[in-house]
């Protein structure tokens, strides 16, 4: 099983690079810290299911992406 973690420090302008990286490295589970994203549509990555927990009182948030095996 291949697992990764990254402190992304705001995902908004990095989603395309992240998707390319994840799909090119075949992670089974990948965790992102400090996502700072409120819109779930900005966090959609092909071939991955998403579990997330946003901080409501200030920036931050965690997203865990699980490979769907595609």
N, CA, C and O atoms as a DFTB+ gen file, in Angstrom:
280 C
 N C O
     1  1       0.852      -1.172       0.000
     2  2       0.000       0.000       0.000
     3  2       0.899       1.235       0.000
     4  3       1.857       1.317       0.769
     5  1       0.586       2.177      -0.854
     6  2       1.366       3.403      -0.979
     7  2       0.572       4.569      -0.386
     8  3      -0.525       4.882      -0.848
     9  1       1.142       5.213       0.649
    10  2       0.482       6.294       1.377
    11  2       1.363       7.538       1.313
    12  3       2.585       7.444       1.426
    13  1       0.741       8.704       1.132
    14  2       1.480       9.965       1.094
    15  2       0.780      11.031       1.900
    16  3      -0.413      10.931       2.184
    17  1       1.536      12.061       2.270
    18  2       0.990      13.195       3.008
    19  2       1.691      14.464       2.535
    20  3       2.883      14.445       2.228
    21  1       0.941      15.571       2.477
    22  2       1.504      16.828       2.018
    23  2       0.827      17.997       2.720
    24  3      -0.400      18.031       2.820
    25  1       1.606      18.949       3.205
    26  2       1.062      20.211       3.693
    27  2       0.964      21.113       2.475
    28  3       1.960      21.698       2.050
    29  1      -0.229      21.229       1.913
    30  2      -0.444      21.909       0.629
    31  2      -0.492      23.427       0.766
    32  3      -0.236      24.136      -0.207
    33  1      -0.817      23.944       1.965
    34  2      -0.908      25.387       2.231
    35  2      -1.722      26.118       1.167
    36  3      -1.223      27.013       0.485
    37  1      -2.961      25.724       1.044
    38  2      -3.968      26.273       0.123
    39  2      -3.965      25.501      -1.194
    40  3      -3.017      25.551      -1.977
    41  1      -5.047      24.801      -1.396
    42  2      -5.208      23.943      -2.567
    43  2      -5.751      24.669      -3.789
    44  3      -5.638      24.165      -4.906
    45  1      -6.335      25.834      -3.595
    46  2      -7.084      26.533      -4.659
    47  2      -6.369      26.593      -6.000
    48  3      -6.972      26.264      -7.021
    49  1      -5.134      26.992      -6.032
    50  2      -4.444      27.156      -7.316
    51  2      -3.494      25.998      -7.630
    52  3      -2.662      26.105      -8.531
    53  1      -3.618      24.885      -6.884
    54  2      -2.696      23.761      -7.078
    55  2      -3.390      22.458      -7.444
    56  3      -2.730      21.425      -7.560
    57  1      -4.706      22.481      -7.630
    58  2      -5.460      21.246      -7.835
    59  2      -5.039      20.496      -9.095
    60  3      -4.959      19.268      -9.067
    61  1      -4.770      21.181     -10.185
    62  2      -4.364      20.495     -11.420
    63  2      -3.012      19.809     -11.261
    64  3      -2.832      18.680     -11.718
    65  1      -2.073      20.474     -10.624
    66  2      -0.757      19.866     -10.382
    67  2      -0.868      18.684      -9.440
    68  3      -0.196      17.670      -9.626
    69  1      -1.721      18.811      -8.421
    70  2      -1.909      17.722      -7.470
    71  2      -2.530      16.500      -8.157
    72  3      -2.086      15.374      -7.933
    73  1      -3.542      16.716      -8.983
    74  2      -4.176      15.607      -9.689
    75  2      -3.170      14.892     -10.592
    76  3      -3.139      13.662     -10.630
    77  1      -2.368      15.634     -11.300
    78  2      -1.328      15.054     -12.159
    79  2      -0.352      14.229     -11.322
    80  3       0.004      13.112     -11.697
    81  1       0.077      14.781     -10.190
    82  2       1.014      14.097      -9.300
    83  2       0.414      12.802      -8.746
    84  3       1.068      11.759      -8.765
    85  1      -0.829      12.864      -8.253
    86  2      -1.455      11.687      -7.658
    87  2      -1.668      10.579      -8.675
    88  3      -1.353       9.420      -8.406
    89  1      -2.197      10.922      -9.832
    90  2      -2.467       9.901     -10.838
    91  2      -1.192       9.340     -11.459
    92  3      -1.207       8.228     -11.987
    93  1      -0.097      10.080     -11.406
    94  2       1.169       9.591     -11.928
    95  2       1.957       8.752     -10.945
    96  3       2.911       8.078     -11.332
    97  1       1.567       8.784      -9.661
    98  2       2.322       8.067      -8.631
    99  2       1.541       6.948      -7.951
   100  3       2.077       6.276      -7.070
   101  1       0.300       6.738      -8.337
   102  2      -0.492       5.596      -7.884
   103  2      -0.554       5.418      -6.367
   104  3      -0.318       4.323      -5.858
   105  1      -0.869       6.489      -5.652
   106  2      -1.063       6.395      -4.213
   107  2      -2.395       5.706      -3.935
   108  3      -3.369       5.912      -4.658
   109  1      -2.432       4.892      -2.890
   110  2      -3.685       4.290      -2.432
   111  2      -4.424       5.264      -1.519
   112  3      -5.648       5.384      -1.580
   113  1      -3.670       5.953      -0.678
   114  2      -4.218       6.944       0.248
   115  2      -3.283       8.148       0.237
   116  3      -2.063       7.997       0.302
   117  1      -3.866       9.350       0.153
   118  2      -3.052      10.561       0.164
   119  2      -3.752      11.619       1.002
   120  3      -4.904      11.965       0.740
   121  1      -3.057      12.132       2.008
   122  2      -3.621      13.119       2.925
   123  2      -3.062      14.507       2.631
   124  3      -1.870      14.669       2.368
   125  1      -3.940      15.501       2.678
   126  2      -3.549      16.893       2.473
   127  2      -3.876      17.689       3.728
   128  3      -4.996      17.617       4.233
   129  1      -2.924      18.436       4.228
   130  2      -3.140      19.326       5.368
   131  2      -3.170      20.766       4.880
   132  3      -2.579      21.097       3.852
   133  1      -3.863      21.620       5.627
   134  2      -3.953      23.059       5.323
   135  2      -4.551      23.311       3.934
   136  3      -4.015      24.103       3.159
   137  1      -5.659      22.639       3.626
   138  2      -6.279      22.781       2.305
   139  2      -6.863      24.173       2.081
   140  3      -6.793      24.705       0.973
   141  1      -7.437      24.762       3.126
   142  2      -8.017      26.115       3.057
   143  2      -9.040      26.261       1.930
   144  3      -9.097      27.296       1.267
   145  1      -9.846      25.222       1.717
   146  2     -10.853      25.231       0.659
   147  2     -12.214      24.941       1.280
   148  3     -12.361      24.002       2.062
   149  1     -13.200      25.748       0.928
   150  2     -14.563      25.530       1.410
   151  2     -15.439      24.870       0.350
   152  3     -16.409      24.195       0.695
   153  1     -15.123      25.048      -0.919
   154  2     -15.924      24.517      -2.025
   155  2     -15.449      23.112      -2.389
   156  3     -14.337      22.941      -2.888
   157  1     -16.290      22.104      -2.140
   158  2     -15.907      20.718      -2.411
   159  2     -15.606      20.472      -3.886
   160  3     -14.818      19.584      -4.210
   161  1     -16.217      21.241      -4.783
   162  2     -15.960      21.062      -6.216
   163  2     -14.516      21.368      -6.586
   164  3     -14.010      20.844      -7.578
   165  1     -13.853      22.197      -5.812
   166  2     -12.447      22.509      -6.079
   167  2     -11.526      21.370      -5.666
   168  3     -10.347      21.366      -6.020
   169  1     -12.051      20.410      -4.926
   170  2     -11.220      19.333      -4.405
   171  2     -11.419      18.016      -5.123
   172  3     -10.871      17.001      -4.694
   173  1     -12.171      17.999      -6.185
   174  2     -12.445      16.773      -6.916
   175  2     -11.228      16.344      -7.730
   176  3     -10.729      17.097      -8.567
   177  1     -10.757      15.125      -7.474
   178  2      -9.607      14.583      -8.193
   179  2     -10.033      13.263      -8.824
   180  3     -10.531      12.376      -8.130
   181  1      -9.842      13.127     -10.126
   182  2     -10.265      11.904     -10.803
   183  2      -9.540      10.692     -10.221
   184  3      -8.374      10.776      -9.837
   185  1     -10.239       9.580     -10.163
   186  2      -9.750       8.298      -9.650
   187  2      -9.581       8.259      -8.133
   188  3      -8.985       7.319      -7.607
   189  1     -10.099       9.271      -7.417
   190  2      -9.995       9.309      -5.960
   191  2     -11.334       9.683      -5.339
   192  3     -12.077      10.509      -5.868
   193  1     -11.624       9.048      -4.196
   194  2     -12.755       9.437      -3.361
   195  2     -12.216      10.312      -2.254
   196  3     -11.061      10.170      -1.851
   197  1     -13.043      11.218      -1.759
   198  2     -12.577      12.247      -0.831
   199  2     -13.288      12.165       0.516
   200  3     -14.507      12.011       0.585
   201  1     -12.500      12.272       1.580
   202  2     -12.996      12.448       2.932
   203  2     -12.326      13.703       3.454
   204  3     -11.101      13.812       3.394
   205  1     -13.106      14.664       3.970
   206  2     -12.492      15.924       4.382
   207  2     -13.081      16.439       5.684
   208  3     -14.195      16.078       6.062
   209  1     -12.319      17.285       6.362
   210  2     -12.744      17.931       7.590
   211  2     -12.176      19.346       7.570
   212  3     -10.968      19.541       7.706
   213  1     -13.059      20.335       7.399
   214  2     -12.635      21.731       7.324
   215  2     -12.679      22.380       8.704
   216  3     -13.514      22.022       9.535
   217  1     -11.803      23.310       8.941
   218  2     -11.849      24.119      10.155
   219  2     -12.796      25.280       9.901
   220  3     -12.726      25.925       8.855
   221  1     -13.670      25.544      10.841
   222  2     -14.668      26.587      10.637
   223  2     -14.248      27.942      11.190
   224  3     -14.760      28.967      10.740
   225  1     -13.342      27.975      12.141
   226  2     -13.011      29.246      12.778
   227  2     -11.804      29.954      12.178
   228  3     -11.595      31.133      12.465
   229  1     -11.017      29.295      11.371
   230  2      -9.865      29.911      10.686
   231  2      -9.375      28.972       9.598
   232  3      -9.969      27.915       9.387
   233  1      -8.331      29.326       8.921
   234  2      -7.819      28.526       7.812
   235  2      -7.409      27.137       8.249
   236  3      -7.317      26.849       9.442
   237  1      -7.169      26.297       7.293
   238  2      -6.744      24.936       7.592
   239  2      -7.607      23.935       6.865
   240  3      -8.115      24.203       5.776
   241  1      -7.764      22.798       7.468
   242  2      -8.565      21.728       6.901
   243  2      -7.716      20.576       6.449
   244  3      -6.552      20.741       6.083
   245  1      -8.320      19.388       6.481
   246  2      -7.639      18.159       6.102
   247  2      -8.480      17.445       5.056
   248  3      -9.706      17.413       5.163
   249  1      -7.842      16.878       4.059
   250  2      -8.522      16.084       3.040
   251  2      -7.751      14.776       2.875
   252  3      -6.528      14.783       2.731
   253  1      -8.464      13.664       2.897
   254  2      -7.847      12.368       2.654
   255  2      -8.465      11.814       1.378
   256  3      -9.684      11.672       1.271
   257  1      -7.622      11.511       0.434
   258  2      -8.050      10.982      -0.862
   259  2      -7.749       9.490      -0.925
   260  3      -6.621       9.069      -0.667
   261  1      -8.765       8.683      -1.271
   262  2      -8.630       7.247      -1.396
   263  2      -8.747       6.847      -2.850
   264  3      -9.689       7.247      -3.534
   265  1      -7.799       6.062      -3.326
   266  2      -7.845       5.621      -4.702
   267  2      -9.069       4.758      -4.945
   268  3      -9.406       3.911      -4.117
   269  1      -9.735       4.962      -6.067
   270  2     -10.889       4.137      -6.429
   271  2     -10.467       2.939      -7.273
   272  3     -11.304       2.135      -7.683
   273  1      -9.169       2.824      -7.529
   274  2      -8.656       1.667      -8.243
   275  2      -8.796       1.737      -9.747
   276  3      -8.588       0.730     -10.424
   277  1      -9.138       2.879     -10.289
   278  2      -9.303       3.025     -11.744
   279  2      -7.986       3.285     -12.423
   280  3      -7.940       3.433     -13.644
